[in-house]
Amino acid sequence: MKKELRTTEGAAPIGAYSQGLVVGDFVYTSGMGPLDPHTGELVGDDVATQTHQVMRNLGAILAAHGLGFDDVVKATVHLQHLKRDFRAYNEVYESYFSRPYPVRTTVGSELLDILVEIDFVAHKSA
């Protein structure tokens, strides 16, 4: 059984997908880009600014189910310019977590007019 998560505080889907799904004790988010949830506009033109916006969007989706960044167990990250932007992105990303960090995959991807996209898997403890 799956339940859709939706919040106006995270970027709205721009296609046929949900912001997030609850399946059992897990929350799966869609890949979030750096869009302002209220205007739909792209936020920032550098990877650090865009990563902060992505993390705010993801944080809002987690909060819609009573979760936070400490509940994240897995992250998948796509960077438009992996070699150029990894250090700046990673510095921002790391600021949202404490040890033990979630497991993570970070890859270079061809993204549509954005520099970073991230999705999470989070676990809700009983």
BALOBA-1460 file (C-alpha; in Angstrom, 3 decimals):
// residues 126
<rec num="1" residu="m" x="0.000" y="0.000" z="0.000"/>
<rec num="2" residu="k" x="1.356" y="3.426" z="-0.899"/>
<rec num="3" residu="k" x="0.218" y="6.885" z="0.170"/>
<rec num="4" residu="e" x="1.036" y="10.093" z="-1.683"/>
<rec num="5" residu="l" x="2.790" y="12.943" z="0.114"/>
<rec num="6" residu="r" x="2.071" y="16.444" z="-1.124"/>
<rec num="7" residu="t" x="2.942" y="19.848" z="0.291"/>
<rec num="8" residu="t" x="2.787" y="23.381" z="-1.071"/>
<rec num="9" residu="e" x="6.090" y="24.071" z="0.735"/>
<rec num="10" residu="g" x="8.035" y="21.859" z="-1.699"/>
<rec num="11" residu="a" x="8.352" y="22.285" z="-5.459"/>
<rec num="12" residu="a" x="5.246" y="21.037" z="-7.270"/>
<rec num="13" residu="p" x="5.607" y="18.163" z="-9.737"/>
<rec num="14" residu="i" x="5.981" y="19.286" z="-13.340"/>
<rec num="15" residu="g" x="5.135" y="15.879" z="-14.763"/>
<rec num="16" residu="a" x="3.435" y="12.582" z="-13.986"/>
<rec num="17" residu="y" x="5.006" y="11.904" z="-10.590"/>
<rec num="18" residu="s" x="4.372" y="12.450" z="-6.885"/>
<rec num="19" residu="q" x="6.456" y="14.663" z="-4.597"/>
<rec num="20" residu="g" x="6.764" y="11.696" z="-2.300"/>
<rec num="21" residu="l" x="5.287" y="8.344" z="-1.407"/>
<rec num="22" residu="v" x="4.930" y="6.569" z="1.935"/>
<rec num="23" residu="v" x="5.342" y="2.816" z="1.661"/>
<rec num="24" residu="g" x="5.286" y="1.053" z="5.014"/>
<rec num="25" residu="d" x="7.863" y="2.737" z="7.260"/>
<rec num="26" residu="f" x="9.694" y="4.343" z="4.314"/>
<rec num="27" residu="v" x="9.263" y="7.665" z="2.529"/>
<rec num="28" residu="y" x="10.509" y="7.990" z="-1.046"/>
<rec num="29" residu="t" x="10.838" y="11.439" z="-2.573"/>
<rec num="30" residu="s" x="10.952" y="12.277" z="-6.231"/>
<rec num="31" residu="g" x="14.023" y="13.966" z="-7.606"/>
<rec num="32" residu="m" x="13.795" y="17.598" z="-6.543"/>
<rec num="33" residu="g" x="15.251" y="20.488" z="-8.447"/>
<rec num="34" residu="p" x="15.921" y="24.043" z="-7.259"/>
<rec num="35" residu="l" x="12.478" y="25.494" z="-7.919"/>
<rec num="36" residu="d" x="10.782" y="27.969" z="-5.607"/>
<rec num="37" residu="p" x="7.610" y="26.195" z="-4.407"/>
<rec num="38" residu="h" x="5.569" y="29.415" z="-4.446"/>
<rec num="39" residu="t" x="6.599" y="30.858" z="-7.817"/>
<rec num="40" residu="g" x="7.808" y="27.787" z="-9.704"/>
<rec num="41" residu="e" x="10.890" y="29.779" z="-10.720"/>
<rec num="42" residu="l" x="14.454" y="28.476" z="-10.736"/>
<rec num="43" residu="v" x="16.420" y="29.613" z="-7.659"/>
<rec num="44" residu="g" x="20.081" y="30.505" z="-8.145"/>
<rec num="45" residu="d" x="22.604" y="30.167" z="-10.922"/>
<rec num="46" residu="d" x="25.342" y="28.387" z="-8.946"/>
<rec num="47" residu="v" x="25.347" y="24.890" z="-7.502"/>
<rec num="48" residu="a" x="25.557" y="26.001" z="-3.843"/>
<rec num="49" residu="t" x="22.452" y="28.197" z="-4.051"/>
<rec num="50" residu="q" x="20.595" y="25.556" z="-6.045"/>
<rec num="51" residu="t" x="21.561" y="22.813" z="-3.577"/>
<rec num="52" residu="h" x="20.195" y="24.850" z="-0.652"/>
<rec num="53" residu="q" x="16.868" y="25.224" z="-2.500"/>
<rec num="54" residu="v" x="16.734" y="21.522" z="-3.331"/>
<rec num="55" residu="m" x="17.362" y="20.680" z="0.325"/>
<rec num="56" residu="r" x="14.615" y="23.101" z="1.440"/>
<rec num="57" residu="n" x="12.204" y="21.421" z="-0.992"/>
<rec num="58" residu="l" x="13.154" y="17.958" z="0.225"/>
<rec num="59" residu="g" x="12.953" y="19.057" z="3.860"/>
<rec num="60" residu="a" x="9.387" y="20.267" z="3.279"/>
<rec num="61" residu="i" x="8.369" y="16.908" z="1.804"/>
<rec num="62" residu="l" x="9.921" y="15.047" z="4.726"/>
<rec num="63" residu="a" x="8.216" y="17.404" z="7.208"/>
<rec num="64" residu="a" x="4.847" y="16.665" z="5.574"/>
<rec num="65" residu="h" x="5.217" y="13.197" z="7.094"/>
<rec num="66" residu="g" x="6.807" y="14.277" z="10.381"/>
<rec num="67" residu="l" x="10.352" y="13.458" z="9.289"/>
<rec num="68" residu="g" x="13.610" y="15.389" z="9.075"/>
<rec num="69" residu="f" x="17.059" y="15.046" z="7.564"/>
<rec num="70" residu="d" x="18.174" y="12.694" z="10.353"/>
<rec num="71" residu="d" x="15.608" y="10.182" z="9.054"/>
<rec num="72" residu="v" x="17.163" y="10.044" z="5.564"/>
<rec num="73" residu="v" x="18.892" y="6.713" z="4.864"/>
<rec num="74" residu="k" x="19.686" y="7.052" z="1.141"/>
<rec num="75" residu="a" x="20.288" y="9.927" z="-1.265"/>
<rec num="76" residu="t" x="20.730" y="9.882" z="-5.016"/>
<rec num="77" residu="v" x="22.281" y="13.022" z="-6.458"/>
<rec num="78" residu="h" x="22.631" y="14.177" z="-10.054"/>
<rec num="79" residu="l" x="25.034" y="17.008" z="-10.875"/>
<rec num="80" residu="q" x="25.128" y="18.702" z="-14.265"/>
<rec num="81" residu="h" x="28.901" y="19.308" z="-13.860"/>
<rec num="82" residu="l" x="30.172" y="16.591" z="-11.535"/>
<rec num="83" residu="k" x="33.873" y="17.460" z="-11.575"/>
<rec num="84" residu="r" x="33.400" y="21.241" z="-11.427"/>
<rec num="85" residu="d" x="30.593" y="21.396" z="-8.844"/>
<rec num="86" residu="f" x="31.075" y="18.424" z="-6.517"/>
<rec num="87" residu="r" x="33.018" y="20.273" z="-3.815"/>
<rec num="88" residu="a" x="30.578" y="23.218" z="-3.537"/>
<rec num="89" residu="y" x="27.525" y="20.937" z="-3.651"/>
<rec num="90" residu="n" x="28.990" y="18.566" z="-1.053"/>
<rec num="91" residu="e" x="29.730" y="21.398" z="1.377"/>
<rec num="92" residu="v" x="26.084" y="22.499" z="1.311"/>
<rec num="93" residu="y" x="24.716" y="18.935" z="1.367"/>
<rec num="94" residu="e" x="26.855" y="18.000" z="4.380"/>
<rec num="95" residu="s" x="25.557" y="20.991" z="6.363"/>
<rec num="96" residu="y" x="22.081" y="19.436" z="6.482"/>
<rec num="97" residu="f" x="23.172" y="16.132" z="8.056"/>
<rec num="98" residu="s" x="24.951" y="14.741" z="11.061"/>
<rec num="99" residu="r" x="26.815" y="11.448" z="11.379"/>
<rec num="100" residu="p" x="26.093" y="8.774" z="10.454"/>
<rec num="101" residu="y" x="25.413" y="10.284" z="7.040"/>
<rec num="102" residu="p" x="22.918" y="8.652" z="4.671"/>
<rec num="103" residu="v" x="24.368" y="6.365" z="2.039"/>
<rec num="104" residu="r" x="24.658" y="8.280" z="-1.215"/>
<rec num="105" residu="t" x="25.231" y="7.926" z="-4.921"/>
<rec num="106" residu="t" x="26.370" y="11.041" z="-6.797"/>
<rec num="107" residu="v" x="26.578" y="10.983" z="-10.592"/>
<rec num="108" residu="g" x="27.052" y="13.381" z="-13.450"/>
<rec num="109" residu="s" x="23.873" y="13.749" z="-15.497"/>
<rec num="110" residu="e" x="22.498" y="15.830" z="-18.297"/>
<rec num="111" residu="l" x="19.907" y="17.931" z="-16.473"/>
<rec num="112" residu="l" x="17.339" y="20.279" z="-17.984"/>
<rec num="113" residu="d" x="18.379" y="23.861" z="-17.086"/>
<rec num="114" residu="i" x="19.393" y="23.000" z="-13.504"/>
<rec num="115" residu="l" x="22.708" y="22.099" z="-11.856"/>
<rec num="116" residu="v" x="21.536" y="19.631" z="-9.198"/>
<rec num="117" residu="e" x="18.707" y="17.177" z="-8.531"/>
<rec num="118" residu="i" x="18.402" y="15.020" z="-5.401"/>
<rec num="119" residu="d" x="16.005" y="12.342" z="-4.187"/>
<rec num="120" residu="f" x="15.796" y="10.682" z="-0.780"/>
<rec num="121" residu="v" x="14.664" y="7.515" z="0.916"/>
<rec num="122" residu="a" x="13.818" y="8.107" z="4.574"/>
<rec num="123" residu="h" x="12.741" y="5.735" z="7.344"/>
<rec num="124" residu="k" x="10.207" y="6.502" z="10.038"/>
<rec num="125" residu="s" x="10.991" y="4.721" z="13.281"/>
<rec num="126" residu="a" x="8.078" y="3.392" z="15.281"/>
